[in-house]
Amino acid sequence: MSYVEFLTEFGPRLVDGTITTAQQTILAAAVAILIAVAAGLMRLSHNRLIYGAATVYIEIFRGTSLLVQLYWIFFVLPLFGLTLDKFTAGFMAVGMNLGAYGAELVRGGILSVPKGQWEAALALNMSPAKRMIRIIFPQAILNMLPPWGNLLIELLKGTALVALISVTDLMFEAKQINGSTFLSAQVFGTALIIYYLMARCLITPFMRWLERIMARKLGRI
């Protein structure tokens, strides 16, 4: 079977899998960003309970395997009365895992804002919340965007694991096709190219566009 014939026959299945992978990536990214912002801010709290809760979460999710977390969420949580469908369990596991890494990026980004900016906001008699929203966080976002680009690419690659709980993503379809045809080079070669194109042509340009937008708003370009 030529490669053109392979794409003609199995291309639609790979496209469907790619769409599912894109959906998983977008939803997992949304979960990761929400968790990262919340946990990152909690890590800056002077309240030991709030700080401790965020630290425990981050250490657990950074210190254990994403695959184990995925299995826990899908197979173990139902034993405690919380059942998630496989699609939801997939993006929740990936998002919660990468959110733990993102929390440290948020914390580092906020702490990287020059001390003078904090003092200027304080001199304007801004409340802590207003100070964070209007002065500190916009500058922190610009500092965070480059490492967040790398993290989102890792998130995209991490979604391949959801195939192990039968989410019909790109990797699941690739494994199914390979199991029936044994055309490993064509199947996994195509999957590799698709993952690369999603990272290189979608995530990377989007993050660079965001960097330019934020830099322009802050008057840095």
Secondary structure, DSSP 8 states (H G I E B T S, - for coil): --HHHHHHHHHHHHHHHHHHHHHHHHHHHHHHHHHHHHHHHHTT-S-HHHHHHHHHHHHHHHHS-HHHHHHIIIIIGGGGT----HHHHHHHHHHHHHHHHHHHHHHHHHHTS-HHHHHHHHHTT--HHHHIIIIIHHHHHHHHHHHHHHHHHHHHHHGGGGGGGT--SHHHHHHHHHHHH--HHHHHHHHHHHHHHHIIIIIHHHHHHHHHHHHHHTT--
